Amino acid sequence: MNILGFSAYYHDSAACLVVDGKIIAAAQEERFTRKKHDSEFPAQAVKYCLAEAGLKPENIDYVVFYDKPFLKFERLLETYLAFAPRGFKSFVASLPVWLKDKLFQKRMISDALKEQFGDQVNWAERLLFSEHHLSHAASAFFPSPFEEAAVLTMDGVGEWTTTSLAIGQGNQLTVQKEIHFPHSLGLLYSAITYYTGFKVNSGEYKVMGLAPYGVPRYADLIKTHLIDIKEDGTFHLDMRYFNYCTGLTMTNERFDQLFGGPPRKAESPLTQKEMDLAASVQAVTEEIVIKLARGIRQSNGQRNLCLAGGVALNCVANGKLLKEKIFDNIWIQPAAGDAGGAVGAALAACHLMLNQPRVVEPTDAMQGSYLGPSYKQSDIDSRLRAAGAVFTTVSDDELIEQTAQALADGKAVGWHQGRMEFGPRALGGRSIIADPRSPTLQKQLNLKVKYRESFRPFAPSVLREDVTEWFDIETDSPYMLLVTEVAKNKQLPMTAEQEKLFGIDKLNVPRSEIPAITHVDYSARVQTVHEKTNPRYYQLISRFKSLTGCPVLVNTSFNVRGEPIVCTPEDAFNCLMGTEIEFLAVGNSIMRKEDQNPALIKDYKNAYELD
């Protein structure tokens, strides 16, 4: 049974191919089109998935869309009627789009598939629709290593649902409770994202990274005026402060009055107020997530918890939840946002609609999330030659040796190996890596390589067997979705003067033996590297450890601000020539910046729209 799932038409469109219950391939469209958060029909991602499996279009038994457009349109209409006459401007702006395209998505999708593959298949007959949060829940439970689990999904909004609880058993998944629009933890977080001057649906992770620079002085104000939180974690928003039901912005003038002024203008200097707001919404989010989890455990007694939906990408909240030990085990879908809905849609069709059996993998069924394209060495060499790269193709041993030495010498390294990751995190397939022991590296990488805000933290990749020596965590964290503290014996105490620092002034104070990945609150977003799922990356870190005594590398996504993570060898070479990356390894091909043709240098700092 060959099932193609996909998400599209909102943001982060993606495709996933499931064959006889096994995930064969998955990728986001943005990686191919080079358009961040591309929402169009994922034509190239679909094409890749079929090619990876060696299938022809007529071999696809079902195509499954990740949500139900008619239910979304129902929400639009009912919301307008509930708030009328407010919101007329927003309603008038959105209605033509719905009437022209979104309301007739079955035809749109069929036409898109016909355009892509021809009309030899009646795609309308093979097209199925899942529900948004059911897709999220399916993406969380079915690939998990659990035979049975509670499943919590949290995001902005699907059709109506913003938060759901389901119970997964075997190949079945039963939704038990839901919280509905407009009451949404994801939209509360997005409202603060908007108010602090960042882009909704892309800047939320910046708010999370900014939070440790502030103090949660607004948390009580948020809980008093914006959100009523019950003991079991359910909540209710006071819509008098929000504008997303009726307008074209997230917040309104009443919100401005509550927090003492208008939203921060994008790209303007950050103040302590934004840092404190970030800390406050983060604290409220953590409280809700922990209360929801505790309520779930008490109500159904499940020992395992699965998470998905955009809020599940809040790795700080995930780390706090892990520390509470409410559940014996927690598993988080690495592509927890809407892109992962493609995986969930395909698996929901496989198990729930078609009742196909489920095989539970001891680790999980996401294969390290390495589900995207890979390139043969001969293909890499010909592509790099055509791009004008000067490179040397070396043996496996030489690749590891030269790259590890470049890292030990303090170089920023581009690392393009094997299959591309699915989801927002680079996990050693398409990564920029560096030595975490440098006290200046974080700032340099942000400003000179990534071209992004200096406050943003970097994550560590650590050998799984060494994680407890360097970090306060005892479990696997292969998908970089758990934040924890750097081990106490690796931390550096602050002086009395340093303790007095506020905000961004905290940034340049080394806090551990690996300062480049240690955030201002001594935390780190850990990725454990396993020999089975990524042997080449494991070998590289192992060799770096033998050279330096440190089994940790800085790992950040291989892109600049506003650019999707690189996909092809050409993407990687272009990024080398557009940034201050000094060393690039694509497969077994090695490139040094100083050897390249200066005429190929690119202006990457201004190449992409800021996210």
N, C-alpha and C positions, 0 to 999 in steps of 0.2 A: 504494500500500500504506500503510494507516494503522495505526500501531502505538502503543499506549499502554503505557508502562512506569511502574511505581510501586514505591515502597518503603514499608513500614509495619510496625507491630506491635512495634517495638523502640524506636527514637527517630528523630526527624527524618523523618517520613513526607513523601513528595513524589510528584508525578506529572510525566510528560514525554510529549509527543506528537511522534512522528517520522512525517513524511509523505514517502514515496518517498526515504527515506534522509536527509532534512533535518530538523533540530530546529526545530520550529515554536513550541513553548511549553514552559515548565517552571516549577514553583513548589512551595514547601514549604507544607504544610497549616497550619503555625503562623501564617503571615502572614494567613490568613483567619480562623482561630479565635481568634487572639490568645493562644494557649496555647503557651508556649516549649517547643520540642522535641516538639511534639504527635506522638504515635505512632499515633494512630487511622487507620483507613482514610481516605485523602486525598480525601474526597468533594468538597470545595470546590475543591481543586486540579485534580481530574479535570474537574469542571464548567467551570472556567476554561479548561483546555487545549482542550476541545471547542469552547467559544465562540470562542476566539481563532482557530481554524481554520475556524469556520463549519460544523462537522460535527455530525451527529446520532449517537446511540449506535449505530444499526445500521450506520453507516459505518465503525466500528472493526473492522479485520480480526483483530487479535490484541491481547490484554491480557497483559502480561508482568510477573510478580513477580520481585523482584531477588534472591531466594535460594530455597533448597530446605528447607522446614520438616522433612521427614523426616530429612534428614541432620543437622540441628540436634538433633532428638530423639535420634538415634543417639549424638551426642556426649554429651548429658545422661546417657543410660543407661550408656554405656561409662565415662564419667568417674566416675559413682557407683560402678560395680562396681570400678573400679581403686582407689578410695580407701576403699571400704567397710571398716568401718562408719562411718568419719568421713563427714560430709556428709549424714547421714540427715535431719537437720532441714531443710537446704536442699533436698534432694530431695523431701521430703514437701511442702514449701511450693510448689515449682514444678510438681510432677506434675499436680495438679488443673487448673492453668491450661493445661498442655499437652493434657491429655485433653479438656478442655472446648472449647478454642478452637484453639490453635496447631497441633495435630496434624491438624486438619481444615480447614486454611486454604483449600484449594480450594473447599470448600463455603462457608466464611466469605466469601471474596472474591466468589464468584458471588452470594451472598445480598446482599452490600453493593452490588454493581453493579445487581442487580435492584431493590433498595430505592431506589437513586439514579435509575435510568433506566426502571424497569418491566421486565416479563418478556417483551417482544416479541423479545428476543435470548436465545439459549441461550449464556450467558456461559461455562459450563463447557467448551463445545466450542472456545471461542476463547482459553482461558486457557493460557499457557505459563509455565514456571519456568526462570529462569537460575540460576547459582550465584553466591554472594555476591562472591567475588574475581574471577570472570569478569566480573561486572557492573562492578566497579571497573576492571578492565583495559580493558574495552570503552569505558567512559566516558573513559578516559585516551587510548587510541590512536585510536579512530575519529574523534573531533572534532579530533585533532591535525593540524598542518600537514605531517606526515611520511608519505611513502609506505611507509616501513619504519622500525621502531624497536624497541628493547627496552622492556618495560613492567614497572615495579616497583610492586607494590601492598603496602601495609603498614597494618594497623589492629589493633584489639583481637582480634577473631575473627569469622569468617564462620560457615560450617557447622563445618568443621574447620580451615581454612586461616587463618593469621595473617599470612603474608608469601608473596608469589608473584612469580615471574619468568615473563613470557610474551614471545613474539616476535610482533610485528605486521607483516604484509606485505599491502598492498592491502586487500582486504576480509576477510582471514583473521587469526586470532589463535590462537596455539598456546601453551598453558601448558607450561613446561619444568621448573620446580622449585617446590617449596612447603615452607614450614615450618608445622608443625601445632600446634594447641592441645595443651597449655597454654603452650607456649613462644611468647611474644608480646612484641614491642617495645612495641606499643600498651598492653598490659596492665601492663607494667613502668612505663611513664610514668603510667598511671592509678593504679597502686599508690602512687607518690610523690605524685600529686595527692590521693589519699585521705588519705595520712599527713600531708600538710602542711595539711589542713583544708579542701580545696576539693571540690566535687562532681565525681564521676566522670562522664564524658561531657559535661561542660560547662565544667569548671574547668581543663582541661589547658592552654588558652591563657593562663590566669593564671599557671600555673607557668612557661611560656615567657617571659612578660613580667616575672616576678619574678627570673628567673635572673641578669640582669646586675647585680643588687644584691648577689649573693653571689659566693663563690669555690668552685670544685668540689672542696672538701676531702674529700667523701665518694665521689668517683668511683672511687678505687681500692678502697674498701670494697664498693661496688656490684659492681665487676668481680671481686672476690675471692670474694664470698659469694653474690650474687644472680644473676649472669649470666656465662656463659662465652662469650666472643666469639672466633670463629675468624678466621683471616686473610682469608677471603673474605667476612666479614660475617655468616655464619650463626651462630646462637647457641643456647644452651640455658639455661633458667632452673632454679635450684634451688628446687623447689616446697616445700621445708620452711619457707620464709619467707613463703609466700603462702597466702591463705585463699579465693581466688575459685573454686577447684575444689570446695570442700566446705562453705563457709560463706556467710554473708551480708555479709561484709566483704572488702576487698581484701588486707589483711595480717593477721598473727597476732602472738602474744606473742614468738616468736623474732625476728621483724622488729623489734618494739619494743625488745627487748634489744640488738639489733645497733646501733640508732641512738639508744639511750640514753633511752627513755621512750615513753609512749603517743602516739597521733596528736594533732595540734593540734585543739582544738575549733573548729568553724566560727565565723567572725566574731570570734574572739578576736584579740588583738594579734599581729602577725607579729614573729618574732624573727630574729636572724641565722641561726639553725639552719635555718629554713624557706627562707631565701634561699640558703643554701649547698647545701641538698638540691636545690633547683630548679636551681641552677647545675650540680650534679653529674649529675643525670639528663639534663639538656640536653647536657652534654659527652659522656656515654655514647651518647645517641641520635645525635648528630652523628658520632661515631666509627663506629657501626654503619652508618648510612646511607652514609657515604663508602666504607667497606670493601665493602658490598654492591654499590655502583655500580662500584667498581674491579674487583671480582670478575666482575661482569656484562660489563664491557668486555673484560676479558682472555679470558673464556670464549667470547664469541660475536662480538666485533669490531664490534658495532653502533655507529654514530656518533651516533644520536639516542636520547634517553631520555624516556619518558613516566612520570608519577607519578600515583597516586591512592590512596585509602584515607585514614583519619583522620590517620595520621602525616604524610602529604603536606601537611597544613595547617600543619606546623611550619615556618614560613617562615624561621626562623633556620637550621635545618638545611639547608633548600633553598638559602639564600644561601651557606652554607659549601660545599655541593656544587658550586654554580655556579663558585665561586672556584677549586676544584680542577681545573677544565677537563678532567675525565675524559671527558666527552662533548662533541661539537661543539655540540649543541643540547639543551635541556631544555624540555619542555612539561608543565605541571601542570594537571590538571582543576580549574577554580575551585570546583566543588562536590565536593571530594575525599572528603567524608564519606559517610554512608549516604544522604543525600538525593540525591547524585549517582548512586547506584545505580539510580535511576529512569531516568536518561539511559542508563546502561550497559545496563540490561535491555532497553530498547527497541532500542538499536543492536545489541546481541548477537543479538536475534531477527532484526533486519533483515538483517544481514550473515552471521552464522554459521549460523543456523537456516534462513533463507530464501534465502541466497546472493545477496542483492540487491547491485548494484554500489555502490561507494563513490566519492564525489567528494572529492578532497583540496583543501581551501581553502588559499590561500597564507598567510593569517594563522592562522586556525583556524576551526572550524565552530560555535563557541559564541556568535558574534555579540556579543562583549564581555560575555557572560553576562546581557545585557539580554533576558530571556526571559519575564518576568512581565507582569502587567497594566499597561496605560496608560489614561489618561482624557482624553477630548475636553474642550476648554475649556468648552464649554457645560455638560457634566456636572460639571466641577470647580466652576463658579460655582453651580450649583443645589445641589450637595452642601454647599458652604461656607455658603451662605445658610441652608440648613436647620439647620446646626450652630450658627448664631448668630454666624458670623465677620464681622468688619468688614474689608473688603478692597477693593483697587482692581485692576482688570484693565487691564494696560498692554500696549504693543507689545513685540515681541521685543527691540528695541534698548533700550527703557526698562527692561525686565526685567534685562538684563545690566548696564546702567549703574547702576541703583539697588542691585542686589545687590552689585556690585563695590564701590560706595561704602560700603555698610553693612559689608562685610568690612574695608575699609581703615580704617573708623572704629572697628574693634575689636569689632564685634558678633558674637555667635554666631548663625549663620544655619541655618535648616532649609531643605533643598533637595530638593523632591519633583518630579521631572521624568521624563517618558517612561516606558519600561517598567521595572518593578521588577527588580532583580538576582536571579539564581538562585545560591544558595550563601551562605556565612556573611558575606561581605564586602560592605559598601556601596561602590559604585564610581561615585558621582556620579549615581545615580538616586534613591536614598533615603538621603541623607547629611546629617549636621550638619557644617557647614564653618566655618572661621575663619582668621584671620590667624596664620601660624606664627611671626611675628617677636616675638610677645609672650612675655616670660619667665615670666609668671604664668598664661598661658592653660591649660597642661596641667592644673595643679592645679584651677583654677576650673571647667574643663569636666568633669573627673572628679567633683568634689564638688557642683557646683551645677546641672549640666545632665544628666549621665549618672547621678548618684547612685551612683557606684561607687568602688572602692578607689583611693586617690590615686596608688599606684605605677604604675598601668597606663598604657602609652604610647599615643600617637596616631600615626596614619600620615599621610604626605604624599601628596597628588596633585600631580604635576608634569607640565608640558608635555613631550611625548616629545622634542622637539628640544632641550630645555634640561636633560635628565636628567644628562648627563655633566658639566655645569658645576657641578651641585649635589650629586651623589651618585657614589660609586665603583662605577658600573655602566654597562655599554655596551650592554645588551640591553633589549628590551621587557619590561615587567613590568605588563601591563594588569590582572592579577587580584590584585595586592597580596599575592603569595605568595613574594616574595623580600626578604630583609633584607640591607642592605649599609650601609657607613659613609657618613656625610655627607662630602662632599669636604673634603680637608685644608685647602684655602684658605678654607673656610667655618667651620671649627672654631675654638673659642675655647680657648686653653690654660688649664689649671687652675693655681691658685696652689699653693704648697707646703702651705698649710693645707687647702685643698680636697682635695688628693691624699690626705690622712690620713683623710678621712671614710669611714664604713662605712654599709652598708645604706641605709635610707630617708633618712638625712641627705644622701645624694648627690642627692636628688630636686630640690632647689631651686637647684642650681648650673647657670646657663646654659652650654651647651656648644657653641653654634654661633650663627650669624646667624639661624637658624630654630629657636630653643630649644624651641618647643612640640611639635615632632615629632622632636627629637633625644633618644634614650634615653641612659641614664647611661653606656653604653659607646660613645657616639657613633654608634650604629646607627639605622636607620630602615627601616620596612616600606614600600617604595616602590610607588606605583601610577603608571605612565606613562599619560597621558591622550592619546588619539588623536582627531584631528578626524573621522575616518571613522566610528568607532564611537559617539562621544558628542559631536556637534558643539556642543551647547548648553553643556555643562560645559567644553569646550575654549574656547569663546568667553568664558565667565565668567573662567576663569583667565588668559586672554590679556588681558582688560580689567584684571583685578587687577594683572597684571604692568605694564601701561602706567601704572597709577596709582602703583605702589609700587616697581617695579623687581624684584619678586619673582614668579617664575613657579610658585610653590608655594602650596598651601592645606592646612591641616589638614583631614583627611577621616575622620570616624568615623561609625558606623552611626546612623541616625535612630531612636533608641529610648532608653529608660532601662534600667538594670540589671534583668534578669529579664523584660523585655518583648521580644517579637519585633520585628524591624525593621518600621516602618510600611508599610502597603500602600496604603490608600485616602487620599484628601484629608482625610476626617474623622479618620483616625488621626493624620495630620500636625498637624491643628489641635488635637486633644486633647493631643498631646505639647507643642505650643507653650504651651498653657494649663496644663500640669502641670509645666513646667520653667522655667528661666531663659533659654531661647532668646528672642532679642529681635526677630528678623526672620524671616519665613517666606515662601518663594516656592513656590507649588504651580501648576505650569504657568505661565501669565502672570498669576496672581493673587498680589498682594503683601499681606502682613499685617504690621503692627507691633504689638508687644506692648502698648504704651501706649494703642493705639486700641481695644483689646478690652474687652468687658463684664467687669468684675471678678467678677460673679456666676458666670462660666463657669470661673473658676480651679479647677484640680483638684489633689488631693494625689497626685502621681505618685510621690513618694518612697517611699510605702508601698503603692502600687497593685499591685505584682507580687511574686510569690515570688522571693526572692533566688536567683540562679544560682550 
